[in-house]
Amino acid sequence: MLSENITGLATHGARLCDAALENVALWHERDISHSSVERMIGPDATITLDFAARPRLTGLIDKLLVYPDNMQKNLDRLAG
């Protein structure tokens, strides 16, 4: 469940990047039609990244079980 949540948060972060890139074309304009998006991108992106990294990703890594023998079997099965 944690990894699914992290993936969803990453998708949300990517959409914020899309919004920022769409605003680039408007930088030379004299209107403020893009300013509301710019005001939301910073806080949303930093809060999302902080939430994904601190409680979610660290919780996932803390509880992660690694089975080296199984990893080696999978690598051998696929010829490395």
Distance bins in CASP14 RR format, pairs under 12 A and 6 or more apart:
PFRMAT RR
TARGET T0000
AUTHOR 0000-0000-0000
RMODE 2
METHOD distances of the structure
MODEL  1
1 7 0 0 0 0 0 1 0 0 0 0 0
1 8 0 0 0 0 0 1 0 0 0 0 0
1 56 0 0 0 0 1 0 0 0 0 0 0
1 59 0 0 0 0 0 1 0 0 0 0 0
1 60 0 0 0 0 1 0 0 0 0 0 0
1 63 0 0 0 0 0 1 0 0 0 0 0
2 8 0 0 0 0 0 1 0 0 0 0 0
2 9 0 0 0 0 0 1 0 0 0 0 0
2 51 0 0 0 0 0 1 0 0 0 0 0
2 52 0 0 0 0 0 1 0 0 0 0 0
2 55 0 0 0 0 1 0 0 0 0 0 0
2 56 1 0 1 0 0 0 0 0 0 0 0
2 57 1 0 0 1 0 0 0 0 0 0 0
2 58 0 0 0 0 1 0 0 0 0 0 0
2 59 1 0 0 1 0 0 0 0 0 0 0
2 60 1 0 1 0 0 0 0 0 0 0 0
2 61 0 0 0 0 1 0 0 0 0 0 0
2 62 0 0 0 0 1 0 0 0 0 0 0
2 63 1 0 0 1 0 0 0 0 0 0 0
2 64 0 0 0 0 1 0 0 0 0 0 0
3 9 0 0 0 0 0 1 0 0 0 0 0
3 10 0 0 0 0 0 1 0 0 0 0 0
3 52 0 0 0 0 0 1 0 0 0 0 0
3 56 0 0 0 0 1 0 0 0 0 0 0
3 57 0 0 0 0 1 0 0 0 0 0 0
3 59 0 0 0 0 0 1 0 0 0 0 0
3 60 1 0 0 1 0 0 0 0 0 0 0
3 61 0 0 0 0 0 1 0 0 0 0 0
3 63 0 0 0 0 0 1 0 0 0 0 0
3 64 0 0 0 0 1 0 0 0 0 0 0
4 10 0 0 0 0 0 1 0 0 0 0 0
4 11 0 0 0 0 0 1 0 0 0 0 0
4 52 0 0 0 0 0 1 0 0 0 0 0
4 56 0 0 0 0 0 1 0 0 0 0 0
4 60 0 0 0 0 0 1 0 0 0 0 0
5 11 0 0 0 0 0 1 0 0 0 0 0
5 12 0 0 0 0 0 1 0 0 0 0 0
5 48 0 0 0 0 0 1 0 0 0 0 0
5 51 0 0 0 0 1 0 0 0 0 0 0
5 52 1 0 0 1 0 0 0 0 0 0 0
5 55 0 0 0 0 1 0 0 0 0 0 0
5 56 1 0 1 0 0 0 0 0 0 0 0
5 57 0 0 0 0 1 0 0 0 0 0 0
5 59 0 0 0 0 0 1 0 0 0 0 0
5 60 0 0 0 0 1 0 0 0 0 0 0
6 12 0 0 0 0 0 1 0 0 0 0 0
6 13 0 0 0 0 0 1 0 0 0 0 0
6 48 0 0 0 0 0 1 0 0 0 0 0
6 49 0 0 0 0 0 1 0 0 0 0 0
6 51 0 0 0 0 1 0 0 0 0 0 0
6 52 1 0 1 0 0 0 0 0 0 0 0
6 53 0 0 0 0 1 0 0 0 0 0 0
6 54 0 0 0 0 0 1 0 0 0 0 0
6 55 0 0 0 0 0 1 0 0 0 0 0
6 56 1 0 1 0 0 0 0 0 0 0 0
6 57 1 0 1 0 0 0 0 0 0 0 0
6 58 0 0 0 0 0 1 0 0 0 0 0
6 59 0 0 0 0 1 0 0 0 0 0 0
6 60 1 0 0 1 0 0 0 0 0 0 0
6 61 0 0 0 0 0 1 0 0 0 0 0
7 13 0 0 0 0 0 1 0 0 0 0 0
7 14 0 0 0 0 0 1 0 0 0 0 0
7 52 0 0 0 0 1 0 0 0 0 0 0
7 56 0 0 0 0 0 1 0 0 0 0 0
7 57 0 0 0 0 0 1 0 0 0 0 0
7 60 0 0 0 0 0 1 0 0 0 0 0
8 14 0 0 0 0 1 0 0 0 0 0 0
8 15 0 0 0 0 0 1 0 0 0 0 0
8 48 0 0 0 0 1 0 0 0 0 0 0
8 51 0 0 0 0 0 1 0 0 0 0 0
8 52 0 0 0 0 1 0 0 0 0 0 0
8 56 0 0 0 0 1 0 0 0 0 0 0
9 15 0 0 0 0 0 1 0 0 0 0 0
9 16 0 0 0 0 0 1 0 0 0 0 0
9 44 0 0 0 0 0 1 0 0 0 0 0
9 45 0 0 0 0 0 1 0 0 0 0 0
9 47 0 0 0 0 0 1 0 0 0 0 0
9 48 1 0 1 0 0 0 0 0 0 0 0
9 49 0 0 0 0 1 0 0 0 0 0 0
9 50 0 0 0 0 0 1 0 0 0 0 0
9 51 1 0 0 1 0 0 0 0 0 0 0
9 52 1 0 1 0 0 0 0 0 0 0 0
9 53 0 0 0 0 1 0 0 0 0 0 0
9 54 0 0 0 0 0 1 0 0 0 0 0
9 55 0 0 0 0 0 1 0 0 0 0 0
9 56 1 0 0 1 0 0 0 0 0 0 0
9 57 0 0 0 0 1 0 0 0 0 0 0
9 60 0 0 0 0 0 1 0 0 0 0 0
10 16 0 0 0 0 0 1 0 0 0 0 0
10 17 0 0 0 0 0 1 0 0 0 0 0
10 45 0 0 0 0 0 1 0 0 0 0 0
10 48 0 0 0 0 1 0 0 0 0 0 0
10 49 0 0 0 0 1 0 0 0 0 0 0
10 51 0 0 0 0 0 1 0 0 0 0 0
10 52 1 0 0 1 0 0 0 0 0 0 0
10 53 0 0 0 0 0 1 0 0 0 0 0
10 56 0 0 0 0 0 1 0 0 0 0 0
10 57 0 0 0 0 0 1 0 0 0 0 0
11 17 0 0 0 0 0 1 0 0 0 0 0
11 18 0 0 0 0 0 1 0 0 0 0 0
11 48 0 0 0 0 0 1 0 0 0 0 0
11 52 0 0 0 0 0 1 0 0 0 0 0
12 18 0 0 0 0 0 1 0 0 0 0 0
12 19 0 0 0 0 0 1 0 0 0 0 0
12 41 0 0 0 0 0 1 0 0 0 0 0
12 44 1 0 0 1 0 0 0 0 0 0 0
12 45 0 0 0 0 1 0 0 0 0 0 0
12 47 0 0 0 0 0 1 0 0 0 0 0
12 48 1 0 1 0 0 0 0 0 0 0 0
12 49 0 0 0 0 1 0 0 0 0 0 0
12 51 0 0 0 0 0 1 0 0 0 0 0
12 52 0 0 0 0 1 0 0 0 0 0 0
13 19 0 0 0 0 1 0 0 0 0 0 0
13 20 0 0 0 0 0 1 0 0 0 0 0
13 40 0 0 0 0 0 1 0 0 0 0 0
13 41 0 0 0 0 1 0 0 0 0 0 0
13 42 0 0 0 0 0 1 0 0 0 0 0
13 44 1 0 0 1 0 0 0 0 0 0 0
13 45 1 0 0 1 0 0 0 0 0 0 0
13 46 0 0 0 0 0 1 0 0 0 0 0
13 47 0 0 0 0 0 1 0 0 0 0 0
13 48 1 0 1 0 0 0 0 0 0 0 0
13 49 1 0 0 1 0 0 0 0 0 0 0
13 50 0 0 0 0 0 1 0 0 0 0 0
13 51 0 0 0 0 0 1 0 0 0 0 0
13 52 0 0 0 0 1 0 0 0 0 0 0
14 20 0 0 0 0 0 1 0 0 0 0 0
14 21 0 0 0 0 0 1 0 0 0 0 0
14 45 0 0 0 0 0 1 0 0 0 0 0
14 48 0 0 0 0 0 1 0 0 0 0 0
14 49 0 0 0 0 0 1 0 0 0 0 0
14 52 0 0 0 0 0 1 0 0 0 0 0
15 21 0 0 0 0 0 1 0 0 0 0 0
15 22 0 0 0 0 0 1 0 0 0 0 0
15 37 0 0 0 0 0 1 0 0 0 0 0
15 40 0 0 0 0 0 1 0 0 0 0 0
15 41 0 0 0 0 0 1 0 0 0 0 0
15 44 0 0 0 0 1 0 0 0 0 0 0
15 45 0 0 0 0 0 1 0 0 0 0 0
15 48 0 0 0 0 0 1 0 0 0 0 0
16 22 0 0 0 0 0 1 0 0 0 0 0
16 23 0 0 0 0 0 1 0 0 0 0 0
16 37 0 0 0 0 1 0 0 0 0 0 0
16 38 0 0 0 0 0 1 0 0 0 0 0
16 40 0 0 0 0 1 0 0 0 0 0 0
16 41 1 0 1 0 0 0 0 0 0 0 0
16 42 1 0 0 1 0 0 0 0 0 0 0
16 43 0 0 0 0 0 1 0 0 0 0 0
16 44 1 0 1 0 0 0 0 0 0 0 0
16 45 1 0 1 0 0 0 0 0 0 0 0
16 46 0 0 0 0 1 0 0 0 0 0 0
16 47 0 0 0 0 0 1 0 0 0 0 0
16 48 1 0 0 1 0 0 0 0 0 0 0
16 49 0 0 0 0 1 0 0 0 0 0 0
17 23 0 0 0 0 0 1 0 0 0 0 0
17 24 0 0 0 0 0 1 0 0 0 0 0
17 37 0 0 0 0 0 1 0 0 0 0 0
17 41 0 0 0 0 1 0 0 0 0 0 0
17 42 0 0 0 0 0 1 0 0 0 0 0
17 44 0 0 0 0 0 1 0 0 0 0 0
17 45 1 0 0 1 0 0 0 0 0 0 0
17 48 0 0 0 0 0 1 0 0 0 0 0
17 49 0 0 0 0 0 1 0 0 0 0 0
18 24 0 0 0 0 0 1 0 0 0 0 0
18 37 0 0 0 0 0 1 0 0 0 0 0
18 41 0 0 0 0 0 1 0 0 0 0 0
18 45 0 0 0 0 0 1 0 0 0 0 0
19 26 0 0 0 0 0 1 0 0 0 0 0
19 34 0 0 0 0 1 0 0 0 0 0 0
19 36 0 0 0 0 0 1 0 0 0 0 0
19 37 1 0 1 0 0 0 0 0 0 0 0
19 38 0 0 0 0 1 0 0 0 0 0 0
19 39 0 0 0 0 0 1 0 0 0 0 0
19 40 1 0 0 1 0 0 0 0 0 0 0
19 41 1 0 1 0 0 0 0 0 0 0 0
19 42 0 0 0 0 0 1 0 0 0 0 0
19 44 0 0 0 0 1 0 0 0 0 0 0
19 45 0 0 0 0 1 0 0 0 0 0 0
20 26 0 0 0 0 0 1 0 0 0 0 0
20 27 0 0 0 0 0 1 0 0 0 0 0
20 34 0 0 0 0 1 0 0 0 0 0 0
20 37 1 0 0 1 0 0 0 0 0 0 0
20 38 1 0 0 1 0 0 0 0 0 0 0
20 39 0 0 0 0 0 1 0 0 0 0 0
20 40 0 0 0 0 0 1 0 0 0 0 0
20 41 1 0 1 0 0 0 0 0 0 0 0
20 42 0 0 0 0 1 0 0 0 0 0 0
20 44 0 0 0 0 0 1 0 0 0 0 0
20 45 0 0 0 0 1 0 0 0 0 0 0
21 27 0 0 0 0 0 1 0 0 0 0 0
21 34 0 0 0 0 0 1 0 0 0 0 0
21 37 0 0 0 0 0 1 0 0 0 0 0
21 38 0 0 0 0 0 1 0 0 0 0 0
21 41 0 0 0 0 0 1 0 0 0 0 0
22 33 0 0 0 0 0 1 0 0 0 0 0
22 34 0 0 0 0 1 0 0 0 0 0 0
22 37 1 0 0 1 0 0 0 0 0 0 0
22 38 0 0 0 0 0 1 0 0 0 0 0
22 41 0 0 0 0 0 1 0 0 0 0 0
23 29 0 0 0 0 0 1 0 0 0 0 0
23 32 0 0 0 0 0 1 0 0 0 0 0
23 33 0 0 0 0 1 0 0 0 0 0 0
23 34 1 0 1 0 0 0 0 0 0 0 0
23 35 0 0 0 0 1 0 0 0 0 0 0
23 36 0 0 0 0 0 1 0 0 0 0 0
23 37 1 0 1 0 0 0 0 0 0 0 0
23 38 1 0 0 1 0 0 0 0 0 0 0
23 39 0 0 0 0 0 1 0 0 0 0 0
23 40 0 0 0 0 0 1 0 0 0 0 0
23 41 0 0 0 0 1 0 0 0 0 0 0
23 42 0 0 0 0 0 1 0 0 0 0 0
24 34 0 0 0 0 1 0 0 0 0 0 0
24 37 0 0 0 0 0 1 0 0 0 0 0
24 38 0 0 0 0 0 1 0 0 0 0 0
25 33 0 0 0 0 0 1 0 0 0 0 0
25 34 0 0 0 0 1 0 0 0 0 0 0
26 32 0 0 0 0 1 0 0 0 0 0 0
26 33 1 0 0 1 0 0 0 0 0 0 0
26 34 1 0 1 0 0 0 0 0 0 0 0
26 35 0 0 0 0 1 0 0 0 0 0 0
26 36 0 0 0 0 0 1 0 0 0 0 0
26 37 0 0 0 0 1 0 0 0 0 0 0
26 38 0 0 0 0 1 0 0 0 0 0 0
27 33 0 0 0 0 0 1 0 0 0 0 0
27 34 1 0 0 1 0 0 0 0 0 0 0
27 35 0 0 0 0 0 1 0 0 0 0 0
27 38 0 0 0 0 1 0 0 0 0 0 0
28 34 0 0 0 0 0 1 0 0 0 0 0
29 35 0 0 0 0 0 1 0 0 0 0 0
32 38 0 0 0 0 1 0 0 0 0 0 0
32 39 0 0 0 0 0 1 0 0 0 0 0
34 40 0 0 0 0 0 1 0 0 0 0 0
34 41 0 0 0 0 0 1 0 0 0 0 0
35 41 0 0 0 0 0 1 0 0 0 0 0
37 43 0 0 0 0 0 1 0 0 0 0 0
37 44 0 0 0 0 0 1 0 0 0 0 0
37 45 0 0 0 0 0 1 0 0 0 0 0
38 44 0 0 0 0 0 1 0 0 0 0 0
38 45 0 0 0 0 0 1 0 0 0 0 0
39 45 0 0 0 0 0 1 0 0 0 0 0
40 46 0 0 0 0 0 1 0 0 0 0 0
40 47 0 0 0 0 0 1 0 0 0 0 0
40 48 0 0 0 0 0 1 0 0 0 0 0
41 47 0 0 0 0 0 1 0 0 0 0 0
41 48 0 0 0 0 0 1 0 0 0 0 0
41 49 0 0 0 0 0 1 0 0 0 0 0
42 48 0 0 0 0 1 0 0 0 0 0 0
42 49 0 0 0 0 1 0 0 0 0 0 0
42 50 0 0 0 0 0 1 0 0 0 0 0
43 49 0 0 0 0 0 1 0 0 0 0 0
43 50 0 0 0 0 0 1 0 0 0 0 0
44 50 0 0 0 0 0 1 0 0 0 0 0
44 51 0 0 0 0 0 1 0 0 0 0 0
45 51 0 0 0 0 0 1 0 0 0 0 0
45 52 0 0 0 0 0 1 0 0 0 0 0
46 52 0 0 0 0 0 1 0 0 0 0 0
46 53 0 0 0 0 0 1 0 0 0 0 0
46 54 0 0 0 0 0 1 0 0 0 0 0
47 53 0 0 0 0 0 1 0 0 0 0 0
47 54 0 0 0 0 0 1 0 0 0 0 0
48 54 0 0 0 0 0 1 0 0 0 0 0
48 56 0 0 0 0 0 1 0 0 0 0 0
49 56 0 0 0 0 0 1 0 0 0 0 0
49 57 0 0 0 0 0 1 0 0 0 0 0
50 56 0 0 0 0 1 0 0 0 0 0 0
50 57 0 0 0 0 0 1 0 0 0 0 0
50 58 0 0 0 0 0 1 0 0 0 0 0
51 57 0 0 0 0 1 0 0 0 0 0 0
51 58 0 0 0 0 0 1 0 0 0 0 0
52 58 0 0 0 0 0 1 0 0 0 0 0
52 59 0 0 0 0 0 1 0 0 0 0 0
52 60 0 0 0 0 0 1 0 0 0 0 0
53 59 0 0 0 0 0 1 0 0 0 0 0
53 60 0 0 0 0 0 1 0 0 0 0 0
53 61 0 0 0 0 0 1 0 0 0 0 0
54 60 0 0 0 0 0 1 0 0 0 0 0
54 61 0 0 0 0 0 1 0 0 0 0 0
54 62 0 0 0 0 0 1 0 0 0 0 0
55 61 0 0 0 0 0 1 0 0 0 0 0
55 62 0 0 0 0 0 1 0 0 0 0 0
56 62 0 0 0 0 0 1 0 0 0 0 0
56 63 0 0 0 0 0 1 0 0 0 0 0
57 63 0 0 0 0 0 1 0 0 0 0 0
57 64 0 0 0 0 0 1 0 0 0 0 0
58 64 0 0 0 0 0 1 0 0 0 0 0
65 71 0 0 0 0 0 1 0 0 0 0 0
66 72 0 0 0 0 0 1 0 0 0 0 0
67 73 0 0 0 0 1 0 0 0 0 0 0
67 74 0 0 0 0 1 0 0 0 0 0 0
68 74 0 0 0 0 0 1 0 0 0 0 0
68 75 0 0 0 0 0 1 0 0 0 0 0
69 75 0 0 0 0 0 1 0 0 0 0 0
69 76 0 0 0 0 0 1 0 0 0 0 0
70 76 0 0 0 0 0 1 0 0 0 0 0
70 77 0 0 0 0 0 1 0 0 0 0 0
71 77 0 0 0 0 0 1 0 0 0 0 0
71 78 0 0 0 0 0 1 0 0 0 0 0
71 80 0 0 0 0 0 1 0 0 0 0 0
72 78 0 0 0 0 0 1 0 0 0 0 0
72 80 0 0 0 0 1 0 0 0 0 0 0
73 80 0 0 0 0 0 1 0 0 0 0 0
74 80 0 0 0 0 1 0 0 0 0 0 0
END
